[in-house]
Amino acid sequence: MVEQIQTIVTEIVRIKQVVIERPIEYQGRISSTKLAAQIGMAEIGDEAQEVFLLVVLNTQNEINAIHRVFQGSLNSSVAQPREIFRSAILNNGDKIMLYHNHPSGNLEPSQADLYFTARIVEAGIILGIEVLDHIIVSDRHWFSFKDFGFFEEI
């Protein structure tokens, strides 16, 4: 007699996302780098540690969600592409904006910042989620990878 082997398949039927609703000052479309930078400065510009922030946008460039993906140390923040795009997918994102702060006030991107941004842009292309910009902020200033021409090089 031949023994039958039973295979058990697990199917994920629901992924739970904890949502905290709060009022935001940003209404309408994100239509300029300046407006996008102001959002980042208001959200994480004055943090004492590096924070990686994700803004998820719909097809009209309106905000679907704002998510703090990672909080790091005084001078580093390491977020993984899977964490970034999980939030974008769960929030029906068509496009995303990446932000992180430099508590030192020096807004020049590091080699790690450049490499990380290139990885995220490439992952977004594969997933069909456009990365509009990566903005480094402090409490009063900002640096846009898009304005710097970084996205044209990829």
C-alpha positions in Angstrom: 0.0 0.0 0.0 1.3 3.4 -1.0 1.3 6.0 1.8 -0.1 9.4 0.9 1.8 12.4 1.9 -0.4 15.3 2.9 0.8 18.8 2.1 -0.4 21.7 4.1 -0.6 25.0 2.3 -0.8 28.2 4.3 -2.5 31.1 2.6 -2.3 34.7 3.9 -5.8 36.0 3.9 -5.3 39.3 5.6 -2.4 41.6 6.5 -3.1 43.9 9.4 -1.8 47.4 9.3 -2.1 49.6 12.3 -3.3 53.0 11.3 -3.1 56.2 13.3 -5.1 59.0 11.9 -4.1 62.5 12.5 -4.7 65.8 10.8 -2.1 67.0 8.4 -1.5 70.5 7.1 -0.9 69.4 3.5 -3.9 69.4 1.3 -4.0 68.9 -2.4 -1.3 67.8 -4.8 2.4 67.8 -4.1 3.2 70.0 -7.0 6.7 71.3 -6.3 10.0 70.3 -4.7 9.6 73.2 -2.3 6.3 71.9 -1.0 7.6 68.4 -0.7 10.6 69.6 1.2 8.4 71.6 3.6 6.5 68.4 4.4 9.7 66.6 5.3 11.1 69.5 7.4 7.8 69.7 9.3 7.7 66.0 9.9 11.3 65.1 10.8 13.5 68.2 10.3 14.1 68.8 14.0 14.7 65.2 15.1 17.8 64.5 17.2 18.3 61.1 15.5 18.2 60.2 11.8 14.7 59.2 10.8 13.6 57.7 7.4 10.2 59.0 6.3 8.1 57.8 3.5 5.2 59.7 1.9 2.9 57.6 -0.2 1.1 59.3 -3.0 -1.9 58.4 -5.2 -2.1 58.9 -9.0 -2.9 62.6 -8.5 0.2 63.2 -6.2 -2.1 63.5 -3.1 -0.9 62.0 0.1 -2.3 58.6 1.0 -0.1 58.0 4.0 3.0 59.2 5.9 5.1 56.5 7.4 8.1 56.6 9.6 9.9 53.6 8.2 13.0 53.7 10.5 14.6 55.6 13.3 18.4 55.3 13.5 21.2 56.8 15.5 22.7 60.2 15.5 24.3 59.7 12.1 22.8 56.7 10.4 19.5 55.3 9.3 19.1 52.1 7.5 15.8 51.2 5.9 15.2 48.2 3.8 13.4 48.3 0.4 10.9 45.7 1.6 9.8 47.9 4.5 9.4 50.9 2.2 7.5 49.2 -0.5 5.3 47.2 1.9 3.9 50.5 3.2 3.5 51.8 -0.3 1.6 48.7 -1.4 -0.6 48.6 1.7 -1.5 52.2 1.2 -2.4 51.9 -2.5 0.6 54.0 -3.5 1.2 54.9 -7.1 4.3 57.1 -6.2 6.5 57.6 -3.2 8.7 60.4 -1.8 11.6 59.4 0.4 13.0 61.6 3.2 15.6 61.4 5.9 17.1 64.0 8.1 20.6 64.9 8.9 20.6 66.2 12.5 24.1 67.6 12.0 22.7 70.1 9.5 25.1 69.0 6.8 22.8 68.1 3.9 25.3 66.7 1.5 24.4 63.2 0.6 26.8 60.4 1.6 27.9 57.6 -0.7 25.5 55.4 1.3 22.7 57.8 0.6 23.4 57.8 -3.2 23.6 54.0 -3.3 20.5 53.5 -1.2 18.5 55.9 -3.4 19.6 54.1 -6.6 18.5 50.7 -5.0 15.1 52.1 -4.1 14.5 53.7 -7.5 15.4 50.3 -9.2 13.1 48.4 -6.9 10.3 50.9 -7.6 10.7 50.4 -11.4 10.3 46.6 -10.9 7.2 47.1 -8.7 5.7 49.9 -10.8 5.9 52.4 -8.0 7.6 55.6 -9.0 10.1 57.3 -6.7 9.5 61.0 -7.2 12.4 62.3 -5.0 14.6 61.6 -2.0 14.9 64.7 0.1 17.4 65.2 3.0 16.1 67.7 5.5 17.1 69.7 8.6 15.0 72.0 10.5 15.4 74.9 8.0 17.1 73.5 4.9 16.7 70.7 2.4 18.5 68.9 -0.4 16.6 67.3 -3.3 18.2 64.4 -5.2 15.8 65.2 -8.1 16.9 68.9 -8.3 20.5 67.8 -8.0 20.0 65.6 -11.2 20.4 62.3 -9.5 17.4 60.7 -11.1 18.6 61.5 -14.6 21.7 59.5 -13.9 19.9 56.2 -13.1 
